[in-house]
Amino acid sequence: MASLNLLIGVCVAYGAFLFLVAFGAERAALKGKSGWLRSPVVYTLSLSIYCTAWTFYGAVGYAARSGLEYLTIYIGPTLVMIGWFWALRKIVRIGRSQRITSVADLISSRYGKSNLLAVAVTLIAVVGTTPYIALQLQSVTQSFAVFAAADPTARTGEETQTTALWVAMGLAAFTVLFGTRNLDANERHHGVVMAIAVEAVVKLCALLAVGIYVVWGLGGGVVETLARIDASPRLGQWHVASGRWSGLIFLAAAAFICLPRMFQVLVVENEDERHLRTASWAFPTYVMLMSLFVMPIAVAGLTMLPRGANPDMFVLTLPLSQGQSGLAVFSFIGGFSSATSMVIVAAIALSTMVSNHIVMPIWLKLEPGRGAVVSGDVRNVVIMARRISIVAVLFLGYLYYRLSGGGAALAAIGLISFSGVAQFLPAMIGGIFWRGAARSGALAGLGAGFAIWLWCLFLPSFGEGVVIPASVMQQGPLGLSWLRPYALFGIEGMDPLVHGVLWSILINAALFTGISLFSFPSPMERLQGAQFVNVFQHSASPRGWEGGTAQSEDLMVMAQRLLGAGEAQLLFQREAARQGVQGYLPEPTGEFLQVLERELSGSVGAATAHAMVGQIVGRTAVSVEDLMAVADETAQIMEYSSQLEAKSAELARTARQLRLANEKLTQLSVQKDAFLSQISHELRTPMTSIRSFSEILRDSGDLSEGQKARYAQVIHDEALRLTRLLDDLLDLSVLENGQVNLNVTRVRLRDVLDQAVSATGADRGLMVLRRTPAQEEIWLETDGDRLAQVFINLIANAEKYCDAAQPELRISLRQSEGQMMVDFIDNGSGIETDQQAMIFEKFSRIGEQKAGGAGLGLAICREIMARLGGGISYLPGQRGAAFRVVLPQARAIAAR
Amino acid sequence: MSKSVLVIEDEPNIIEAISFILSRDGWRVASHSNGVDAVEAVEHRKPDLVILDVMLPGRSGYDILRELRAKENTGKLPVLMLTARGQTKDRALAEEIGASRFMSKPFSNAEVLEAVNALIAL
């Protein structure tokens, strides 16, 4: 009789053996002698983690309870392996080309590297896998219990309960040691895979040994065994509940693809796509061998063991009951292998997801800026995150095992766990076959499916009344009967499992499809979608990064800390050589950044790698959208042409401005010439008279007194004219240059007009009529002398030019739209229309030349009024010459 | 028979000065102060010499000279041009059109006398 101590010893020895295998494989891989490690056989065997302790022990129990139904668990994966080979190949190809590290990474990467989605998938995976890990712990504990029961020296009770804890701790240690040696998940865990392959052989051999013993040792051959099966009341009958069968087959098939641990060995640990071809027939064969002796063992157990014996433990108890302790220990090791391999791979897969999608993003966020560049080994952070995740996952499993009490209820948890992870299916399959699949759809589908799964399958699995009260199970929450966990929407009488799977997957898929149809994926999603769906057509990777000012050195620093110095240097050197650059620093081209990002994503996941490279390159996620914009040719061409249009319009505008400026300059130059010419003329004319008459006075001695006086008067007048002209010129120059000093005081308009009228003297018979004396009583805040100058000029002009027989000038005030205006209108013939515009220009004179004016008066008036803040203009249509002086507005009002 | 001169000028004081100088020298002086009908005035008075100002109201002295030179009976008439714009290009333009003599204002009386006598002696 095998003692418990012996069993523990065997366990420890077996563990040590696995350590050695894993260690040896790692060493061999390191030395490059990994050829035999990379064989399709190892790959196929590693897939066998699908067969866990639950299958090893539970299949027999399942068969004992429900007949052939246990086969569904094997039929599902077999169908996938054979019938869905092309789909698997696509997933593997995508996984390799995108350096996918987990299910969460696959889904997140497909839907625009969305970390939210990755977190959701990770959480579902953790929740869905924890019970399964608990199940493994339970099976190991139970098998210990079987031996303990048979060993009189063993201490029972609490001792066996702690077994689970010890097993969990041992597994954690093994997983930490071999699961987190390499950071890059895509470098694969040679040691672990090898150990799993060995375990696969051990568990198959163990089960086969028990089977052979049962059939030939106990049953007396194949014929007798078949006869006994036939005779069995429960197993012999071929009754198939087609709904439940197809449901279970679907579930097993979905789980085979979606289970994080299966994804790990199937995709992540895949060395060579061709291995899948071998596995497509080898794995079904393995599964068939595993299930071969399930029925005989079940029948033998049912007939030979006492009633009430746990059928889940027949594989152990049958040999034990026959005294075959050696076989029993072998069988125990088979079960132990099944449990440990599953837990190890599941823990690695989950820890990768947790650290990449939850811990790293949080860490990056907590340390903004320094995440990727500043010193400190990021590798350590990642590896610590993984290790802690592994321990946490195993502890969760243990906790679940303790809380659920390790009862028979656990047996059903396997399928419930399957249906939890099956929620990934729509998003995953939709994502790799349908380009229209959108992130929002995936999120909604996952969320809804997960919620229904929680309500209908997971929470009730704790047992009636544990989490969900019995009343709710019967009547629904808050009396809403359509929400009863086993009869959603009032559909009763279905198998609870099929019911839950049906509703969760149905609603999941419906939401996923519906929302995807009605939402428009982001450019990043569309790009990734195209990469995934057309993975076989696209050999090139998406160019995520274009241009950019990335510092190659910074990238190198980051890469060294993620990939390790040697690895990173090799990568950089290789890329530099490919670009034709000497040394270790390649140009940060889009292509190089793409390669680097993919390498890094093997370590930290696509979303995180993208973010880290983004931190250094200085752009986050923008470039892909840029790229999409560039790829959108129509938009590009339209933009280009509109730019051209804008440019040519701008050119035309500039040319017009230049032409205008040129014209202005030419005009100015012409004006200057004309001005100089005018001044010359205006100066020389009086000087001619002065010179001529002064010579006459000098040279002619015979002049009469009258002549002398007259000529002296001419000289005097012309000298005055000259002075006046110079004064005007200076005045105008000062006014035009804005250098004039205004002497602003408070003056009454009447006083200003009085001053002007008296200054002109009105000696030539001009009648000045003040038409609106009452309105002249306003006060102005202005330069009174300057305003008077304007008025004097206008009155003098009327005196000079008014050609009426009885000339008169009417001065009237007028108010309009808040403006105060003074009109000077004479009764002459006025100014002709074509000359009205010219009269304010310098040296412009109208009609016959009369002595005195140089043509500067009105030009000066205009300047003065502009300085005072008012204006002067010619008022056409008044019969005589009419000038309107607009008084400085603000001042006029303020002065009231 | 004394020589006759027609002064085409718009400044009354200058007309008076020139008239005084030339009449003391024995010239018969007539004046015309408008550009528009200056050519008719010349044709009508048939002077031996014309003193022509450039800047005249109504018509420029250059235009008047051009017309005089174009006509058969006045084509060779001596014309002394006076201008208050003493720029080189004015002188060049006057010579090109065919002014017999060009003087800029202000002039010296002796110079004017010398010029008109020289022109008439040709």
Interface residues (C-beta under 8 A of the other chain):
Chain A: S677 S680 H681 E682 L683 R684 T685 M687 T688 S689 I690 R691 S692 F693 E695 I696 D699 S700 V714 D717 E718 G847 E848 Q849 A851
Chain B: D10 E11 P12 N13 I14 E16 A17 I18 F20 I21 R24 N34 M55 P57 A84 R85 G86 Q87 S104 K105 P106 F107 S108 N109 A110
